[in-house]
Amino acid sequence: MTVAYESGELKLPAGEEKSREAVLALPLSRLLVKMVRVRAGEDPVAVATPVLAAMSPYPDEPLSVSCEQVEGETYIAAALPESSADDIAEKLDAAGINVTKVDALCFGEIRALWDELKGDGRKLVLLKSPDCTSLMVLDAGLPVAIRALDNESDLKREAILSLLEAEDFGGVKKLDEVVARGELDLSPLERLGPIRRLEAAPGSLDEALKGVAARADDPSTLNALPDSWREVLEDERFKRKLVKCLAVAGGVWALVMAVLLGVPLVLGMMTDYQKGLSKAHGREYRQVTQMRDKVKLVRKYSDHTRGALEIMKAVSDRLPQGVELSSWNYKRDDGVKVSGEGISGELIYQFKDRMAEMKDEDGEESIFPSVNLKGPSSSKAGKYKFDLDCTYEREEE
């Protein structure tokens, strides 16, 4: 953003949005400006500082001098006395604007009028503004003398002094013309050369500010920013960076805290949810288990394959010829135990195998998974005694 200080007010170009930082264009009367010659190897600032200090109304105040090379050894030196800019600083503070660069408004105006001023000869240029009259001598478009005139200055005297200064920098040359813009009484200058007036079209301030903005993009141009203003600018930039960093750090901290606090909370909620599912599953499991036990109980008492008569008939059907039973012990939940004797051990083993092969109604599972034979043992009568224990539960290994 580029802003001009004119008639005691800050003025922005039409249509430009306000921002925190801006290039400040000042009337030439607000600046200390002087053409200086710097030899090769010399520091332009060191050469120009005592010259501008001699011109300053505040000799004890240190100046922040800036130099812009015109051509060869010729430089424009400029500085802004801070003590003379208190009113400008108040306006800037009220508007919340930090200045990044200070330039002369007339330089932007010269850039905007370049098509009218270019040429190989020497020209005396006068630019009238509400605050002062900027007087410059141009040789082939390059300034060789510059000064600011107030309304009480002797125009002819100041013009002659500027022409003498121009001869010192650019040599003796004929003045081709006097070019003026604004309401000026140019009658005292009629003997110096031809006079040409330029019309001040509406929006000329905006054009001048555009010229200043274009100059601001070039780091080699003037920047008469006081050191104290530069420190304020750096402090404001540091504060903004600090606020951004703190905002980012605060966001990261908030994210970390959200993770630290949120993860246990989410895990707790997920755990509670899983516990709820587990409890619901437990209730369903118990209901299914109870129902299964009831079904087993019903099946148990409705299954006639394990009834006493059915078991007795099944045992009798599988009893080989030559084997007789002497005792019978039946328990519905356990099985059946029988004792007897046979004419041979082979028949007794055959009876055991038949009992082990007994199937249920579906023909898929054995009725007696565990069949234990005790014997056979021979007796005095020449027969073999045995005890056969048939149970519904398979014997654990």
VEXDREN-2710 file (C-alpha; in Angstrom, 1 decimal):
% VEXDREN-2710
k/r/px/py/pz
1/MET/0.0/0.0/0.0
2/THR/1.2/3.6/-0.8
3/VAL/-0.1/6.6/1.2
4/ALA/0.6/10.3/0.8
5/TYR/0.7/12.9/3.5
6/GLU/-0.7/16.1/2.0
7/SER/-2.4/19.1/3.6
8/GLY/-2.0/17.5/7.0
9/GLU/-4.0/14.4/6.0
10/LEU/-3.1/10.8/5.0
11/LYS/-4.4/10.1/1.5
12/LEU/-4.7/6.7/-0.2
13/PRO/-5.1/6.1/-4.0
14/ALA/-8.7/5.6/-5.1
15/GLY/-9.8/1.9/-4.8
16/GLU/-6.8/0.8/-2.8
17/GLU/-7.5/-1.2/0.4
18/LYS/-5.9/-0.2/3.6
19/SER/-3.3/-2.4/5.1
20/ARG/-1.0/-2.4/8.2
21/GLU/2.2/-1.5/6.3
22/ALA/2.6/1.2/3.6
23/VAL/5.1/3.3/1.7
24/LEU/4.8/6.9/2.7
25/ALA/5.1/9.7/0.1
26/LEU/5.9/13.1/1.6
27/PRO/6.0/16.6/0.2
28/LEU/9.5/17.7/-0.7
29/SER/9.3/20.4/2.0
30/ARG/9.1/17.7/4.7
31/LEU/12.4/16.2/3.7
32/LEU/16.0/17.3/3.7
33/VAL/17.1/16.7/0.1
34/LYS/20.5/17.6/-1.6
35/MET/22.5/16.6/-4.6
36/VAL/25.9/15.3/-3.6
37/ARG/29.0/14.1/-5.5
38/VAL/30.7/11.0/-4.2
39/ARG/34.1/9.9/-5.4
40/ALA/34.9/6.3/-6.1
41/GLY/35.5/4.3/-2.9
42/GLU/33.7/6.7/-0.7
43/ASP/30.5/5.9/1.3
44/PRO/27.6/8.0/-0.1
45/VAL/25.9/8.1/3.3
46/ALA/29.1/9.2/5.1
47/VAL/29.6/12.0/2.5
48/ALA/25.9/13.1/2.6
49/THR/25.3/13.0/6.3
50/PRO/27.3/16.2/7.3
51/VAL/25.8/18.0/4.3
52/LEU/22.2/17.3/5.4
53/ALA/23.0/17.8/9.0
54/ALA/24.1/21.4/8.2
55/MET/20.7/21.9/6.5
56/SER/18.6/20.4/9.4
57/PRO/16.7/22.7/11.8
58/TYR/17.6/20.2/14.5
59/PRO/21.4/20.1/14.4
60/ASP/21.7/17.9/17.5
61/GLU/19.3/15.2/16.1
62/PRO/21.0/12.2/14.4
63/LEU/19.7/11.7/10.8
64/SER/18.9/8.5/9.0
65/VAL/20.4/9.4/5.6
66/SER/19.5/7.5/2.4
67/CYS/21.2/8.0/-1.0
68/GLU/20.1/7.2/-4.5
69/GLN/22.6/7.1/-7.3
70/VAL/21.6/9.3/-10.3
71/GLU/24.6/8.8/-12.6
72/GLY/28.3/8.2/-12.0
73/GLU/29.3/10.2/-8.9
74/THR/26.1/12.1/-8.6
75/TYR/23.7/11.1/-5.8
76/ILE/20.4/12.3/-4.3
77/ALA/20.7/12.3/-0.5
78/ALA/17.6/12.6/1.6
79/ALA/16.6/12.3/5.3
80/LEU/13.5/12.9/7.4
81/PRO/14.2/14.8/10.7
82/GLU/12.1/12.9/13.3
83/SER/11.4/16.0/15.4
84/SER/9.7/17.6/12.4
85/ALA/7.4/14.6/11.7
86/ASP/5.6/14.3/15.0
87/ASP/2.3/15.3/13.4
88/ILE/2.8/12.7/10.7
89/ALA/3.6/10.0/13.3
90/GLU/0.3/10.8/15.1
91/LYS/-1.7/10.5/11.9
92/LEU/0.0/7.1/11.2
93/ASP/-0.6/5.8/14.7
94/ALA/-4.3/6.9/14.5
95/ALA/-4.6/5.0/11.2
96/GLY/-2.8/2.0/12.5
97/ILE/-0.2/2.1/9.7
98/ASN/3.5/1.1/9.9
99/VAL/5.8/2.8/7.4
100/THR/8.2/0.5/5.5
101/LYS/9.7/3.2/3.2
102/VAL/9.7/7.0/3.0
103/ASP/10.0/8.7/-0.4
104/ALA/9.3/12.1/-1.9
105/LEU/6.0/12.6/-3.6
106/CYS/7.5/14.7/-6.4
107/PHE/9.6/11.8/-7.5
108/GLY/6.5/9.7/-8.2
109/GLU/5.0/12.7/-10.0
110/ILE/8.1/13.1/-12.2
111/ARG/7.7/9.4/-13.0
112/ALA/4.1/9.9/-14.0
113/LEU/5.0/12.9/-16.2
114/TRP/8.0/11.3/-17.8
115/ASP/6.5/11.4/-21.3
116/GLU/6.2/15.2/-20.9
117/LEU/9.7/15.7/-19.5
118/LYS/12.0/13.4/-21.4
119/GLY/14.5/14.9/-23.7
120/ASP/18.2/15.6/-24.1
121/GLY/18.2/19.3/-23.0
122/ARG/18.1/21.0/-19.6
123/LYS/14.7/21.7/-18.1
124/LEU/13.6/23.6/-15.1
125/VAL/10.6/21.8/-13.6
126/LEU/8.3/23.3/-11.1
127/LEU/5.5/21.1/-9.5
128/LYS/3.0/23.0/-7.4
129/SER/1.3/21.0/-4.5
130/PRO/-0.8/22.2/-1.5
131/ASP/2.2/22.0/0.8
132/CYS/5.1/23.4/-1.4
133/THR/6.5/23.9/-4.8
134/SER/9.1/21.2/-5.9
135/LEU/11.8/22.7/-8.1
136/MET/14.1/20.4/-10.1
137/VAL/16.6/20.9/-12.8
138/LEU/16.8/17.9/-15.2
139/ASP/19.5/17.1/-17.7
140/ALA/18.3/14.5/-20.2
141/GLY/15.8/13.4/-17.6
142/LEU/18.3/13.1/-14.7
143/PRO/18.1/15.5/-11.7
144/VAL/21.1/17.7/-11.1
145/ALA/19.5/20.1/-8.7
146/ILE/16.5/19.9/-6.4
147/ARG/14.9/22.0/-3.7
148/ALA/11.5/22.8/-2.1
149/LEU/10.0/26.3/-2.1
150/ASP/7.3/27.6/0.2
151/ASN/4.8/30.2/-0.8
152/GLU/7.0/33.1/0.5
153/SER/10.1/32.1/-1.4
154/ASP/11.5/34.3/-4.2
155/LEU/10.8/32.1/-7.2
156/LYS/13.3/33.8/-9.4
157/ARG/16.1/33.7/-6.9
158/GLU/15.5/30.0/-6.1
159/ALA/15.4/29.2/-9.8
160/ILE/18.8/30.9/-10.4
161/LEU/20.4/29.1/-7.4
162/SER/19.1/25.8/-8.7
163/LEU/20.5/26.5/-12.2
164/LEU/23.9/27.4/-10.6
165/GLU/23.8/24.1/-8.7
166/ALA/23.0/22.3/-11.9
167/GLU/26.0/23.8/-13.7
168/ASP/28.2/22.6/-10.8
169/PHE/27.0/19.0/-11.3
170/GLY/26.3/18.9/-15.0
171/GLY/28.3/21.7/-16.5
172/VAL/27.2/24.9/-18.3
173/LYS/24.2/24.2/-20.5
174/LYS/21.5/26.3/-22.1
175/LEU/18.1/26.1/-20.4
176/ASP/15.8/24.7/-23.0
177/GLU/12.5/25.4/-21.2
178/VAL/10.7/25.9/-18.0
179/VAL/8.0/23.3/-17.3
180/ALA/5.4/24.1/-14.7
181/ARG/2.4/22.3/-13.3
182/GLY/-0.1/24.0/-11.0
183/GLU/-1.1/27.5/-10.3
184/LEU/2.2/29.5/-10.3
185/ASP/3.1/33.0/-11.2
186/LEU/5.9/32.4/-13.8
187/SER/6.3/36.0/-14.9
188/PRO/9.7/36.3/-13.0
189/LEU/11.0/33.4/-15.0
190/GLU/10.1/34.6/-18.5
191/ARG/13.7/35.7/-19.3
192/LEU/15.2/32.3/-18.3
193/GLY/13.6/30.5/-21.2
194/PRO/10.4/29.3/-22.9
195/ILE/7.6/28.4/-20.5
196/ARG/5.4/25.4/-20.9
197/ARG/2.5/24.7/-18.6
198/LEU/1.1/21.2/-17.8
199/GLU/-2.5/20.8/-16.8
200/ALA/-3.1/19.1/-13.4
201/ALA/-5.7/16.5/-14.4
202/PRO/-8.0/15.0/-11.8
203/GLY/-6.4/12.0/-10.2
204/SER/-2.9/13.4/-10.5
205/LEU/-2.2/12.4/-6.8
206/ASP/-3.2/8.8/-7.6
207/GLU/-0.7/8.9/-10.6
208/ALA/2.0/10.2/-8.4
209/LEU/1.4/7.5/-5.8
210/LYS/1.5/4.9/-8.5
211/GLY/4.9/6.3/-9.4
212/VAL/6.1/6.1/-5.8
213/ALA/4.8/2.5/-5.6
214/ALA/6.8/1.6/-8.7
215/ARG/9.9/3.2/-7.2
216/ALA/9.4/1.3/-3.9
217/ASP/9.8/-2.0/-5.8
218/ASP/13.4/-0.9/-6.6
219/PRO/15.7/-1.4/-3.5
220/SER/18.2/1.1/-4.9
221/THR/15.8/4.1/-4.6
222/LEU/15.6/6.5/-1.6
223/ASN/14.3/5.4/1.7
224/ALA/14.4/8.2/4.3
225/LEU/12.8/6.1/7.0
226/PRO/14.0/7.3/10.5
227/ASP/15.7/4.7/12.6
228/SER/13.1/4.9/15.4
229/TRP/10.3/4.3/12.9
230/ARG/12.3/1.3/11.5
231/GLU/12.6/-0.1/15.1
232/VAL/8.8/0.3/15.6
233/LEU/8.2/-1.5/12.3
234/GLU/10.5/-4.4/13.3
235/ASP/8.8/-4.6/16.7
236/GLU/5.3/-4.7/15.2
237/ARG/6.4/-7.4/12.7
238/PHE/8.0/-9.4/15.6
239/LYS/4.8/-9.1/17.6
240/ARG/2.7/-10.3/14.7
241/LYS/5.0/-13.2/14.1
242/LEU/4.9/-13.9/17.8
243/VAL/1.1/-13.8/17.9
244/LYS/1.0/-16.2/14.9
245/CYS/3.5/-18.5/16.5
246/LEU/1.6/-18.5/19.8
247/ALA/-1.6/-19.1/17.9
248/VAL/0.0/-22.1/16.2
249/ALA/1.5/-23.3/19.5
250/GLY/-1.9/-22.9/21.2
251/GLY/-3.5/-24.9/18.4
252/VAL/-0.9/-27.6/18.8
253/TRP/-1.3/-27.6/22.6
254/ALA/-5.1/-27.8/22.2
255/LEU/-4.7/-30.7/19.8
256/VAL/-2.3/-32.5/22.2
257/MET/-4.7/-31.9/25.1
258/ALA/-7.6/-33.1/23.0
259/VAL/-5.7/-36.2/22.2
260/LEU/-4.6/-36.8/25.8
261/LEU/-8.0/-36.2/27.2
262/GLY/-10.1/-37.4/24.3
263/VAL/-8.4/-40.7/23.7
264/PRO/-9.0/-42.1/27.3
265/LEU/-12.5/-40.7/27.1
266/VAL/-13.1/-42.4/23.7
267/LEU/-11.4/-45.6/24.9
268/GLY/-13.6/-45.5/28.0
269/MET/-16.7/-45.1/25.9
270/MET/-15.6/-47.9/23.7
271/THR/-14.9/-50.1/26.7
272/ASP/-18.3/-49.3/28.2
273/TYR/-19.9/-50.1/24.9
274/GLN/-18.0/-53.4/24.7
275/LYS/-19.0/-54.2/28.3
276/GLY/-22.6/-53.5/27.4
277/LEU/-22.3/-55.9/24.4
278/SER/-20.6/-58.5/26.6
279/LYS/-23.4/-58.2/29.2
280/ALA/-26.1/-58.5/26.6
281/HIS/-24.3/-61.5/25.1
282/GLY/-23.9/-63.0/28.5
283/ARG/-27.7/-62.7/29.1
284/GLU/-28.4/-64.2/25.7
285/TYR/-25.9/-67.0/26.3
286/ARG/-27.5/-67.8/29.7
287/GLN/-30.9/-67.9/28.1
288/VAL/-29.7/-70.2/25.3
289/THR/-27.9/-72.4/27.9
290/GLN/-31.0/-72.7/30.0
291/MET/-33.1/-73.4/26.9
292/ARG/-30.5/-76.1/25.8
293/ASP/-30.6/-77.7/29.3
294/LYS/-34.4/-77.8/29.1
295/VAL/-34.3/-79.3/25.6
296/LYS/-31.8/-81.9/26.9
297/LEU/-34.0/-82.7/29.8
298/VAL/-37.0/-83.1/27.6
299/ARG/-35.0/-85.2/25.1
300/LYS/-33.7/-87.3/28.0
301/TYR/-37.1/-88.3/29.3
302/SER/-38.6/-88.6/25.8
303/ASP/-35.7/-90.8/24.5
304/HIS/-37.0/-94.4/25.0
305/THR/-33.8/-95.8/23.6
306/ARG/-32.3/-95.5/27.1
307/GLY/-35.3/-96.8/28.9
308/ALA/-35.0/-100.0/31.1
309/LEU/-37.1/-102.2/28.8
310/GLU/-35.3/-101.0/25.6
311/ILE/-31.9/-101.5/27.2
312/MET/-32.9/-105.0/28.5
313/LYS/-34.2/-106.0/25.1
314/ALA/-31.1/-104.6/23.4
315/VAL/-28.8/-106.5/25.7
316/SER/-30.8/-109.7/25.2
317/ASP/-30.7/-109.3/21.4
318/ARG/-26.9/-109.0/21.6
319/LEU/-26.4/-111.9/24.0
320/PRO/-24.6/-114.7/22.2
321/GLN/-25.7/-118.3/22.5
322/GLY/-23.7/-119.8/25.3
323/VAL/-23.6/-116.7/27.5
324/GLU/-25.9/-116.3/30.4
325/LEU/-26.4/-113.3/32.7
326/SER/-26.6/-113.8/36.4
327/SER/-27.2/-110.1/37.5
328/TRP/-28.5/-106.9/36.0
329/ASN/-28.1/-103.4/37.4
330/TYR/-29.6/-100.5/35.4
331/LYS/-29.4/-96.8/36.1
332/ARG/-30.9/-94.4/33.6
333/ASP/-28.4/-91.6/34.1
334/ASP/-25.3/-93.9/34.3
335/GLY/-25.9/-97.0/32.2
336/VAL/-26.1/-100.7/32.9
337/LYS/-23.9/-103.3/34.6
338/VAL/-24.3/-107.0/34.0
339/SER/-22.6/-110.1/35.3
340/GLY/-22.7/-113.6/33.9
341/GLU/-20.8/-116.5/32.6
342/GLY/-20.1/-118.1/29.2
343/ILE/-18.8/-121.2/27.8
344/SER/-15.9/-119.5/26.2
345/GLY/-14.0/-116.2/26.5
346/GLU/-14.5/-115.6/22.8
347/LEU/-18.2/-115.4/23.2
348/ILE/-17.8/-113.0/26.1
349/TYR/-15.6/-110.7/24.0
350/GLN/-18.1/-110.9/21.2
351/PHE/-20.8/-109.8/23.6
352/LYS/-18.7/-106.8/24.7
353/ASP/-18.1/-105.7/21.1
354/ARG/-21.8/-105.9/20.3
355/MET/-22.6/-103.7/23.3
356/ALA/-20.0/-101.2/22.3
357/GLU/-21.5/-101.0/18.8
358/MET/-25.0/-100.1/20.0
359/LYS/-26.2/-97.0/18.2
360/ASP/-28.9/-94.5/19.1
361/GLU/-32.1/-93.9/17.1
362/ASP/-30.3/-91.8/14.5
363/GLY/-27.6/-94.4/14.1
364/GLU/-24.8/-91.8/14.4
365/GLU/-23.5/-92.1/18.0
366/SER/-22.9/-95.0/20.3
367/ILE/-25.3/-95.4/23.2
368/PHE/-22.5/-96.7/25.4
369/PRO/-19.3/-94.8/24.5
370/SER/-17.5/-96.6/27.4
371/VAL/-17.8/-100.4/27.7
372/ASN/-15.5/-102.0/30.3
373/LEU/-15.0/-105.7/30.6
374/LYS/-13.8/-107.3/33.8
375/GLY/-12.8/-110.9/33.1
376/PRO/-13.4/-113.4/31.7
377/SER/-12.1/-115.7/34.5
378/SER/-12.5/-119.5/34.6
379/SER/-14.6/-121.2/37.3
380/LYS/-14.7/-124.8/38.7
381/ALA/-17.6/-125.7/36.4
382/GLY/-15.4/-125.0/33.4
383/LYS/-17.2/-121.8/32.5
384/TYR/-15.9/-118.2/32.3
385/LYS/-17.3/-115.5/34.6
386/PHE/-17.3/-111.8/33.6
387/ASP/-18.6/-108.3/34.6
388/LEU/-19.5/-105.8/31.9
389/ASP/-20.0/-102.1/32.8
390/CYS/-21.6/-100.0/30.0
391/THR/-21.8/-96.3/30.7
392/TYR/-23.3/-93.3/28.8
393/GLU/-20.2/-91.2/29.4
394/ARG/-16.9/-91.9/27.7
395/GLU/-14.1/-92.7/30.2
396/GLU/-11.5/-89.9/30.6
397/GLU/-8.0/-90.8/29.6
END
